[in-house]
Every structure is written in structure tokens, then in C-alpha cells.
Amino acid sequence: MRLVVVGAGITGLTAAFQWRRARPDDEVVVLEAAARIGGKLDRVRLAGPWYDTGAEAMLARVPEAVQLVEALGLADQLVAPATTRAAIVLPDGRHPLPAGTVLGVPTSADGLAGVLTPAGVARVRAEAALPPLRLDGDVAVGALLRERLGDEVVDRLVEPLLGGVYAGRPDDLSLAATMPALAAQLGSAGSVLAAARAARDAGVRSRGDADGPVFVTVAQGIGSLPAALVAAAGADVRLRTPAHALRRTGSGFELSVGTAAAPQTLAADVVLVTAPAPKAARLLGDVVPGAVRPLAGIPYASMAVVAMAFPAQPVAAGSGLLVPPVTGRLVKGVTVSSSKWPHLSGGPDGGGLLRVRASVGRYGEEHQLQRPDAELTGAVVADVADLLGLELPEPVETHLVRWGGGLPQYLVGHPQRVAAIHAAVGAVPGLAVAGAAYGGVGVPACIRDAHRAVAALL
Ligand SMILES: Cc1cc2nc3c(=O)[nH]c(=O)nc-3n(C[C@H](O)[C@H](O)[C@H](O)COP(=O)(O)OP(=O)(O)OC[C@H]3O[C@@H](n4cnc5c(N)ncnc54)[C@H](O)[C@@H]3O)c2cc1C
């Protein structure tokens, strides 16, 4: 039996590994269009240690990522953050991130002073006087919260948190897809504040006595996982080998693969497509025409990450800063990695340097990325030096990594779109799709989706 996986990101490589464990004698081929494995996971040497330039933290509450690292024999590489204290930068200065919110949605009006103006806090408090909330279907996060809690909650609190995860805008993003825990409570709670409290409490209950860290990383970089997966999966990974077309044959499938200069066909008994939605739409056109429209309805945001090492100097920014558009800044987030992660804080090979990464680019703001590399890097370094108030603002090393089509946008109606895709694809025996486009963009969610797809195919 031959499984062909399209895409060597975390989803495709996890699936290859899982398949190998379940059926050791099968042939597993992974087709990758790029010249390297990993997709949105990558790492550089930043003045010494390995440093992630794609995903840099994994939610430990979705246990599949930690379990995968353990299954790869890398448990000793898991690192918990030294601090998760972050601040929000607003036009009037920096404010500690209020505790106990659900992705920025407050559970009460208390503790919001500073981040919100007195009028903004009053507006949140006033939700109690609104008629009970009734929701009919999916809505945009922004539309609901602006109506119930006012604009400030959206622009100053939810935008930086939700925007940090999706590089998207609350006014576009689906409540059901991006805040499912909150959406699940809204029907019965009657108000957003009550639903946020219920969602928070349900989260605490489901974690039980698990009082481990909320996030973890990997000492050699999350970007080290793809190579570890390839080694453990014993998969035949073919780089620079895009899949162009998929056809059904009597007993399975045939793929057109490779470059225009060197086209090939490849037979497969089972196919898992983990390429981003636009590529998946093109690939599945013949075999699953019903999946094309909903796949094409999932747009992507592009972004860039600049990794920077500065001379050792004190900074008081906790784990980092969230920088919403109301500030008018280029940078949308700063992670102070040398404060956040103990293994990057100096140590034997860390050299005591200040290691920081900053991200730029939101959905619909691609123009910010359309500058030459040196100019973009210089503008980000200047913004970061100003935001952190650096005394020694000249970096000793920088790396710019561009992520074109980095993050799928879960727009209003996303759950219905995903259900339609799975229904259409699931009607073709031996075929599945998985990855960040569907049930969660985070690395643990992608790993979980790979498990789901492999289980369905097996
Ligand atoms: C800058 C950035 C920061 C992030 N930070 C975090 C974070 O801190 N924590 C977190 O949990 N998540 C984070 N994410 C999200 C997470 O990294 C991604 O959602 C996840 O890695 C996507 O994995 P995937 O395998 O589904 O897709 P991808 O990584 O996109 O892999 C798909 C692969 O398919 C290949 N491909 C495409 N078309 C074809 C084709 N026709 N034939 C063959 N191959 C093809 C691509 O080249 C790619 O390698 C971040 C994402 C970005 C961009």
C-alpha cells in the first residue's frame, strides 16, 4: 500500500509518522513543493542558539504537540516559559494584559481600567442593561463585541490577542471558528460577559489539576520537529516536487507531480492533502469538484518575522508586547525571547544577548511587506528599539523571514465551509485533507488534525 502525503509541513509529516506507526510495511511518500521541509516551521541560528522564525510556542492545553515531542523521544527538549507576562501598547502607553480574558474578551468590567478609557469600561459594564443576547448562526467577532461591549474592547483588547493568532481582524473573523469555547456558551449565557465567564470556568474545569505551563517550546526550536518526524517516519520525502493534479484510477489515485521541466506521474492507494487551501482547491478540482468553492473561500494573510539579537541590556517588557493598529505602528507584536524562554536567556552559548522577534503584516495589509528586505528590516528594528526603549539599539544580527500566505483566515461561516469540504472529500474513499486551513491554525491543532485524518484513512 502506498500513502502519498502532499505537503511536508507539521500536518503532513505528523501524518506520515502516524501512518508508519500504524502500518510499518506501507510505503509513505511525502511530496513537497518547496526546497525544504517544515512549511510554516523554520529556525535560524541567531547569534548562537537555534531560534524559531515560524511558530515559536505551542499551546500545551491541546496535548497532541507535547505528546508528539515525547513520542519522538525529545521530551527533554520541552521548555516552559520563564514568564508569560505580556503588555499591550496603546496610543497612551503600555498596559499590562488584563488577566482572565478569553482571547481578550473580558469576563467582567473589573481590571480593565487603563487598557480601556473610563467610558470604555462603563460601556462594558452597561452590557448588563442590554436585552438578553440571541445569536442566530455565525457572526464576526467584531460585530458581536462592538454591539455588546463597545469598540474599545475590540480595538484595544481583542484585536491584539486574536490578531496575534490569526494575523486577521476581529471584524472579519468568525466567532464560531476562532472562539468556539465562547460561542458554545453564548446561547445559554444571555450576555457576552457571562458567556466569557462560563467559557473560562469550563476551560479551568477541563484542565482539572493540570497546573503545567499554558505554552511550551522546544529547545532546539519547534523548527527542529520536521526533521525529527522525517527520521522517525522513514518517509520518502521528495523536495521541489509539487503535486499538480489528482485523478482517480480503478484501484486508487494517480498524481501529476514535479516541475514543468520534469513532469512525472505517481500512483497512490491513499492520498492526504495538507497543502494550504488555494493549492488544495487546485489539486482536488477533478476528484472533488464540490470542495473547490469552499476551499477557495479560505483566504490567507501574509506576514514577516524579523529575528534580532541586540547587545545585552535590561528590558522591562515581560514576555513581549502586543501592538494593535490603533497605535499606527508597523510592528504588530514583539516577543522578548531572551526573557520568555530560559534557554534563550544567555546561558552557556546564549552570550547574554537580548533576543527579540517582531512580526509585521495583517490580512489586507500586504502593502506593508512590499519593501526591500533591508528597508523592512531597518523599519522593524527601529520600531522595536523604540517600543522597548533600548539603550543599545544597534542589533548584532538580524534575520528577516517572509511568510507569504502564512495564516488562513477563518472568516464568518468558516465552520460550514470546513464541514462542506470534509463532506465532499470524505465521499471519496482513500482521500483526506488536513492542516491549518480547517480546525485550528496552531501547531497542536494541526497535529490533532493529522491524527484525525490518518484515523479516517486507516
Ligand atoms: C509567522 C508565523 C508564526 C506562527 N506562530 C505560531 C506559534 O507561535 N504557535 C503555533 O501554534 N502556531 C503558529 N503559527 C501557525 C502554524 O505554524 C501553522 O499554522 C502550521 O505550522 C501549518 O502547518 P501545515 O502543515 O498545516 O501547513 P504548512 O506549514 O503550510 O505546510 C504545507 C506544505 O505544503 C507545501 N505545498 C503547498 N502546495 C503544494 C503542492 N502542490 N505540492 C506539494 N507540496 C505543497 C508547502 O510548501 C508547505 O511546506 C505561526 C504561523 C506563522 C506563519
PDBQT file of the ligand as one rigid body, heavy atoms in Angstrom, charges set to zero:
ROOT
HETATM    1  C1  LIG A 501       4.907  33.642  11.262  1.00  0.00    +0.000 C 
HETATM    2  C2  LIG A 501       4.062  32.562  11.875  1.00  0.00    +0.000 A 
HETATM    3  C3  LIG A 501       4.095  32.391  13.247  1.00  0.00    +0.000 A 
HETATM    4  C4  LIG A 501       3.333  31.370  13.826  1.00  0.00    +0.000 A 
HETATM    5  N1  LIG A 501       3.424  31.188  15.176  1.00  0.00    +0.000 NA
HETATM    6  C5  LIG A 501       2.785  30.146  15.737  1.00  0.00    +0.000 A 
HETATM    7  C6  LIG A 501       3.006  29.845  17.100  1.00  0.00    +0.000 A 
HETATM    8  O1  LIG A 501       3.791  30.502  17.813  1.00  0.00    +0.000 OA
HETATM    9  N2  LIG A 501       2.344  28.775  17.621  1.00  0.00    +0.000 N 
HETATM   10  C7  LIG A 501       1.534  27.999  16.872  1.00  0.00    +0.000 A 
HETATM   11  O2  LIG A 501       0.991  27.019  17.400  1.00  0.00    +0.000 OA
HETATM   12  N3  LIG A 501       1.316  28.248  15.560  1.00  0.00    +0.000 NA
HETATM   13  C8  LIG A 501       1.939  29.296  14.978  1.00  0.00    +0.000 A 
HETATM   14  N4  LIG A 501       1.761  29.552  13.645  1.00  0.00    +0.000 N 
HETATM   15  C9  LIG A 501       0.851  28.688  12.866  1.00  0.00    +0.000 C 
HETATM   16  C10 LIG A 501       1.468  27.348  12.475  1.00  0.00    +0.000 C 
HETATM   17  O3  LIG A 501       2.875  27.458  12.390  1.00  0.00    +0.000 OA
HETATM   18  C11 LIG A 501       0.940  26.873  11.123  1.00  0.00    +0.000 C 
HETATM   19  O4  LIG A 501      -0.460  27.023  11.069  1.00  0.00    +0.000 OA
HETATM   20  C12 LIG A 501       1.273  25.409  10.874  1.00  0.00    +0.000 C 
HETATM   21  O5  LIG A 501       2.684  25.181  11.001  1.00  0.00    +0.000 OA
HETATM   22  C13 LIG A 501       0.785  24.982   9.495  1.00  0.00    +0.000 C 
HETATM   23  O6  LIG A 501       1.130  23.643   9.247  1.00  0.00    +0.000 OA
HETATM   24  P1  LIG A 501       0.549  22.852   7.999  1.00  0.00    +0.000 P 
HETATM   25  O7  LIG A 501       1.337  21.602   7.894  1.00  0.00    +0.000 OA
HETATM   26  O8  LIG A 501      -0.926  22.711   8.119  1.00  0.00    +0.000 OA
HETATM   27  O9  LIG A 501       0.792  23.781   6.733  1.00  0.00    +0.000 OA
HETATM   28  P2  LIG A 501       2.150  24.315   6.102  1.00  0.00    +0.000 P 
HETATM   29  O10 LIG A 501       3.185  24.515   7.126  1.00  0.00    +0.000 OA
HETATM   30  O11 LIG A 501       1.730  25.451   5.251  1.00  0.00    +0.000 OA
HETATM   31  O12 LIG A 501       2.631  23.099   5.171  1.00  0.00    +0.000 OA
HETATM   32  C14 LIG A 501       2.074  22.841   3.923  1.00  0.00    +0.000 C 
HETATM   33  C15 LIG A 501       3.197  22.441   2.985  1.00  0.00    +0.000 C 
HETATM   34  O13 LIG A 501       2.626  22.102   1.710  1.00  0.00    +0.000 OA
HETATM   35  C16 LIG A 501       3.525  22.509   0.715  1.00  0.00    +0.000 C 
HETATM   36  N5  LIG A 501       2.808  22.588  -0.550  1.00  0.00    +0.000 N 
HETATM   37  C17 LIG A 501       1.948  23.543  -0.980  1.00  0.00    +0.000 A 
HETATM   38  N6  LIG A 501       1.440  23.226  -2.182  1.00  0.00    +0.000 NA
HETATM   39  C18 LIG A 501       1.985  22.024  -2.521  1.00  0.00    +0.000 A 
HETATM   40  C19 LIG A 501       1.832  21.168  -3.646  1.00  0.00    +0.000 A 
HETATM   41  N7  LIG A 501       1.023  21.476  -4.662  1.00  0.00    +0.000 N 
HETATM   42  N8  LIG A 501       2.537  20.019  -3.680  1.00  0.00    +0.000 NA
HETATM   43  C20 LIG A 501       3.377  19.696  -2.660  1.00  0.00    +0.000 A 
HETATM   44  N9  LIG A 501       3.548  20.473  -1.562  1.00  0.00    +0.000 NA
HETATM   45  C21 LIG A 501       2.854  21.621  -1.495  1.00  0.00    +0.000 A 
HETATM   46  C22 LIG A 501       4.055  23.837   1.233  1.00  0.00    +0.000 C 
HETATM   47  O14 LIG A 501       5.270  24.183   0.585  1.00  0.00    +0.000 OA
HETATM   48  C23 LIG A 501       4.218  23.531   2.717  1.00  0.00    +0.000 C 
HETATM   49  O15 LIG A 501       5.503  23.065   3.013  1.00  0.00    +0.000 OA
HETATM   50  C24 LIG A 501       2.508  30.550  13.028  1.00  0.00    +0.000 A 
HETATM   51  C25 LIG A 501       2.464  30.745  11.645  1.00  0.00    +0.000 A 
HETATM   52  C26 LIG A 501       3.236  31.730  11.059  1.00  0.00    +0.000 A 
HETATM   53  C27 LIG A 501       3.199  31.903   9.572  1.00  0.00    +0.000 C 
ENDROOT
TORSDOF 0
